[in-house]
Amino acid sequence: INPKDLDSKYAYIQVTHVTPFLEEKELLERKTDFERSHNIRRFVFEMPFTISGKKQGGIEEQCKRRTILT
């Protein structure tokens, strides 16, 4: 993506990987892999971060942020 092609009036995100997000009830209803992989409306991705804001930290400082896209 060339930043010069983006309009500064808008905020952009680039998603490189998401996983289907199904609640417990949906998992019970969708029995096959096909059903669990098609006609999905929600996706989830996780991103590591530290509370202090540092880019990296020890294992005791690391947290994981889960974001559900709908």
C-alpha positions as CSV (number, residue, x, y, z in Angstrom):
1,I,0.0,0.0,0.0
2,N,1.4,3.3,-1.0
3,P,0.6,6.0,1.7
4,K,0.4,8.7,-1.0
5,D,-2.7,6.9,-2.4
6,L,-4.6,7.2,0.9
7,D,-6.9,10.0,1.7
8,S,-5.9,11.8,4.9
9,K,-9.6,12.4,5.8
10,Y,-10.0,8.7,6.6
11,A,-8.5,6.3,9.1
12,Y,-7.3,3.0,7.5
13,I,-6.5,-0.4,9.0
14,Q,-4.8,-3.3,7.3
15,V,-5.9,-6.7,8.4
16,T,-3.6,-9.5,7.5
17,H,-5.2,-12.4,9.3
18,V,-8.5,-13.1,11.1
19,T,-10.1,-16.2,12.5
20,P,-13.8,-16.9,12.5
21,F,-15.4,-16.0,15.8
22,L,-18.3,-18.3,16.9
23,E,-19.9,-18.3,20.3
24,E,-20.5,-21.6,22.1
25,K,-24.1,-21.9,20.8
26,E,-23.0,-21.3,17.2
27,L,-20.2,-24.0,17.6
28,L,-22.9,-26.5,18.7
29,E,-25.1,-25.6,15.8
30,R,-22.4,-25.6,13.1
31,K,-21.2,-29.2,13.2
32,T,-19.0,-29.4,10.0
33,D,-15.9,-27.6,9.1
34,F,-17.7,-26.1,6.1
35,E,-20.4,-24.7,8.3
36,R,-17.8,-23.2,10.7
37,S,-15.9,-21.6,7.8
38,H,-18.7,-20.2,5.6
39,N,-21.3,-17.4,6.1
40,I,-19.3,-16.0,9.0
41,R,-20.2,-12.5,10.2
42,R,-17.7,-12.1,13.0
43,F,-14.0,-12.5,13.1
44,V,-11.4,-12.2,15.8
45,F,-7.7,-11.2,15.9
46,E,-5.3,-10.9,18.8
47,M,-2.4,-8.5,19.2
48,P,0.2,-8.5,21.9
49,F,1.0,-5.3,23.9
50,T,2.6,-4.2,27.2
51,I,0.8,-2.1,29.8
52,S,3.8,0.2,29.9
53,G,3.6,0.9,26.2
54,K,7.0,-0.5,25.4
55,K,7.3,-2.4,22.2
56,Q,8.7,-5.4,23.9
57,G,8.8,-6.7,27.5
58,G,9.4,-9.7,29.6
59,I,6.8,-12.4,29.7
60,E,5.4,-11.1,33.0
61,E,4.7,-7.7,31.3
62,Q,3.0,-9.0,28.1
63,C,-0.7,-8.9,27.6
64,K,-3.0,-9.9,24.7
65,R,-5.7,-7.7,23.2
66,R,-8.6,-9.6,21.5
67,T,-10.6,-7.6,18.9
68,I,-13.8,-9.0,17.4
69,L,-14.8,-7.5,14.0
70,T,-18.5,-7.5,13.1
